[in-house]
């Protein structure tokens, strides 16, 4: 079963052919209640797979994954001030989706292990391996931390499912089937936002873990799998070469940024730093 799930996952997401992509960094400027970007910088500058960037809490570094040979994937660290990149893991496994653990100066990552199991590993910020987090949970595709004890993750079941796991109590709660790859905590609450897709639309829903209920929040035509929840902007999605935000008042989608003039093909990932002074995004070459 694990092998089947792994093959399903890599056929649609990671291997087969890793897409060629670049990671770009922007400085953000706020003036007169308007926000704009400046200083576009290609921090990867290569024609290989570069993906899944995240900022360090202090905004000084960008962590991301990259594959030089198109097969094995490592975690890299970009120093914004020095404009330098460092390969951190250099392992025989493949690491994906680096993120910072809440309340701890450590990284977590989805790791494809030698026996094809996909679990969450923990690292120091210099790439030193610390431990496997919750060894009993495998077939993890994507994930985010709701708090230091609770992991929200995309499980490679058939169909794929979204689940919430308490790593201390081992309580694993099914949320929905057929989620998209993005799901985010709504800051300063216990709620999170996720999306369900069909052939024509994305249905965004907000889930209350205390009540174990969800409510419809927004609908967007098309299949745009990458989105975030921002404290100021609310729900933001990537659509082709633009970022759009959802206006709760008029229930319409509004342009936030466009990157068409930079020659981008398609934005597949993006993230703001904690103070909305920087933006990082992935431009997929396909």
C-alpha positions, 0 to 999 in steps of 0.5 A: 500500500505504501508503495502504491501511494508513493508512486501515486504521489510522485507521478503527479507531484515530485518525480517523473520530471521535476519542473524547472522553476526559479525563486524570486525575492521582492522588497515590499513598499507601503505608502498611502495605504498602497503596497508595491514591490521593488528590487526583483531578485532571482535568488536561484539563477539556474535552470533546475527545480527550485521550490517551496520557499519559506522565510526565517522568522527574522526575515534574514534567510529564505529556505527552499528545496532544489534538485541539481540532477532532477531526482534527489532534492535537498534543502538550501538556505539563501542569505538575503544580505550576503546574496549567497546560497548554501546546500544544507542537507546533502543527503541521499533522501529527498527533502521537501517543504521546509518550514519552521516549527512553532516556538522552536528554532528548528526546521521540519520537512517532508522526507522521502525515505529509502523505503519510500515512506514519506514522513516529517523530519526535524532539523537544526537550521544548519541542516543537521538531522535531529529526529523523525517527528511522529514515526507512526505517521507516513504517506505525508504529502504536504503539511503545516503546523497549527501549533507546536503539538498539532500538524495539519497534513495532506495524506496520500490516501485514495482519494487524498485526504486532509487530516489533523494530527496531535503529535502528543496524544496521537489523535488523528482527525479526518477533515475532508477528501480531495483537498488542494495542496495548500491549507493555512492557519488563520493567525491568532485563532484556532481556525484554519482555511483549506480548499476542495477542488472539482473540475471547474472551481475551488471551494475555500472553507474555514474549519473550526477545530473546537466545533469540528465544523467548516463553513464556506468562505469563498469560491474561485473558478479554476484550479489554483492550488496555492494560497495563503492567509495573510493578517492584512490581506486575508485570503490571497491566491496565485493565478497565472502571473498574478496574486489576487486577494478576496474582498470579504465585503463585496465578495469579489477577487481583486488584483494585489500584484501582477508580474507579467512584465517580468516575463513570468510563466506561472506562479506556483508558490509564494510567501510573505515574511512576518512583517510584510516587508518581503515577498518570495515566489516561485515561477514555474517554467512550464 
